[in-house]
Amino acid sequence: KIETNIPAVPPDVISLTQFHDVILFSRNVPKRNLKDEELQWMINRVEILPSPLLIYNLAVNLTLNNREDEAKKWIILLCKTAPEVNCDDMRALWAEKSVLYPELSKMDWPVKNMIE
């Protein structure tokens, strides 16, 4: 991990508040046993400002919370809308993180014919 002086929590803001939440979610550590409200908060953030990283974070959290079918839909969306290199990078990160989170290895990453 790279050391930094930047605080983990972004500062309070009075405008463009969605970016505060996006920064928080981009620094997300995946968790099991999340409440439906917490997962919905993540979905809302991705819908506000979709990015490969946020979609990936959402898919990991959904998978860890037994919502694999929903996670797969987000991954397919990621691979349909982002450059292929982003999909490949996320696939590699998914495989790497499956060491820490064995649930990830149970879900097959979508293959190209599922995406097209």
C-alpha positions as CSV (number, residue, x, y, z in Angstrom):
1,K,0.0,0.0,0.0
2,I,1.3,3.5,-0.8
3,E,1.5,5.8,2.1
4,T,-0.1,9.2,1.7
5,N,-1.0,12.3,3.7
6,I,-4.4,12.5,2.0
7,P,-7.2,11.8,4.6
8,A,-9.2,8.7,3.9
9,V,-12.5,10.6,4.3
10,P,-13.1,13.5,1.8
11,P,-13.9,16.9,3.3
12,D,-17.5,18.0,3.8
13,V,-18.9,19.9,0.9
14,I,-21.9,22.0,0.3
15,S,-22.2,21.6,-3.5
16,L,-21.6,18.7,-5.8
17,T,-22.1,16.4,-2.8
18,Q,-22.3,13.3,-5.0
19,F,-18.6,13.5,-5.5
20,H,-18.0,13.1,-1.8
21,D,-19.9,9.8,-1.9
22,V,-18.2,8.8,-5.1
23,I,-14.8,9.3,-3.5
24,L,-15.9,7.3,-0.4
25,F,-17.1,4.5,-2.6
26,S,-14.0,4.5,-4.8
27,R,-12.0,3.8,-1.6
28,N,-14.4,1.0,-0.6
29,V,-13.1,-2.1,1.2
30,P,-15.4,-5.0,0.2
31,K,-17.6,-6.3,3.0
32,R,-19.8,-9.3,3.7
33,N,-23.1,-9.1,5.5
34,L,-24.1,-5.7,4.2
35,K,-27.7,-4.5,4.6
36,D,-29.8,-4.0,1.5
37,E,-29.8,-0.3,2.2
38,E,-26.0,-0.2,2.1
39,L,-25.9,-2.1,-1.2
40,Q,-28.6,0.2,-2.6
41,W,-26.4,3.2,-1.6
42,M,-23.6,1.7,-3.7
43,I,-26.0,1.1,-6.7
44,N,-27.2,4.7,-6.4
45,R,-23.6,6.0,-6.5
46,V,-22.8,4.0,-9.6
47,E,-25.9,5.2,-11.3
48,I,-24.9,8.8,-10.5
49,L,-21.4,8.6,-11.8
50,P,-20.6,5.2,-13.4
51,S,-17.0,4.3,-13.8
52,P,-15.1,1.0,-14.2
53,L,-13.8,1.2,-10.6
54,L,-17.2,1.9,-9.0
55,I,-18.9,-0.8,-11.1
56,Y,-16.2,-3.2,-10.1
57,N,-16.5,-2.3,-6.4
58,L,-20.3,-2.7,-6.6
59,A,-20.0,-6.1,-8.3
60,V,-17.5,-7.4,-5.6
61,N,-19.8,-6.2,-2.8
62,L,-22.9,-7.7,-4.5
63,T,-21.0,-11.1,-4.9
64,L,-19.9,-11.1,-1.3
65,N,-23.5,-10.6,-0.3
66,N,-25.0,-13.4,-2.3
67,R,-26.2,-11.3,-5.1
68,E,-24.1,-12.9,-7.9
69,D,-26.7,-12.6,-10.6
70,E,-26.9,-8.8,-10.1
71,A,-23.1,-8.5,-9.9
72,K,-22.8,-10.3,-13.2
73,K,-25.2,-7.8,-14.9
74,W,-23.0,-5.0,-13.7
75,I,-19.9,-6.7,-14.9
76,I,-21.5,-7.2,-18.3
77,L,-22.5,-3.5,-18.4
78,L,-18.9,-2.6,-17.5
79,C,-17.5,-4.7,-20.3
80,K,-20.0,-3.4,-22.8
81,T,-19.5,0.3,-22.1
82,A,-15.8,0.6,-21.1
83,P,-12.8,0.1,-23.3
84,E,-11.7,-3.6,-23.5
85,V,-8.6,-2.8,-21.5
86,N,-10.8,-1.8,-18.5
87,C,-12.7,-5.1,-18.7
88,D,-9.4,-7.0,-18.9
89,D,-7.9,-5.1,-16.0
90,M,-11.0,-5.7,-13.9
91,R,-11.0,-9.4,-14.7
92,A,-7.4,-9.6,-13.6
93,L,-8.1,-7.7,-10.4
94,W,-11.1,-10.0,-9.7
95,A,-8.9,-13.0,-10.0
96,E,-6.3,-11.4,-7.7
97,K,-8.9,-10.5,-5.1
98,S,-10.4,-14.0,-5.1
99,V,-7.5,-15.0,-2.9
100,L,-8.8,-12.7,-0.2
101,Y,-12.5,-13.2,-1.0
102,P,-13.0,-16.9,-2.1
103,E,-16.6,-16.1,-3.1
104,L,-15.3,-14.2,-6.1
105,S,-13.8,-17.4,-7.6
106,K,-17.3,-19.0,-7.6
107,M,-18.5,-16.6,-10.2
108,D,-17.3,-16.9,-13.7
109,W,-16.4,-13.6,-15.3
110,P,-18.6,-13.1,-18.4
111,V,-17.1,-14.3,-21.6
112,K,-17.2,-12.2,-24.8
113,N,-20.2,-13.9,-26.3
114,M,-22.3,-12.9,-23.2
115,I,-21.2,-9.3,-23.6
116,E,-21.9,-8.8,-27.3
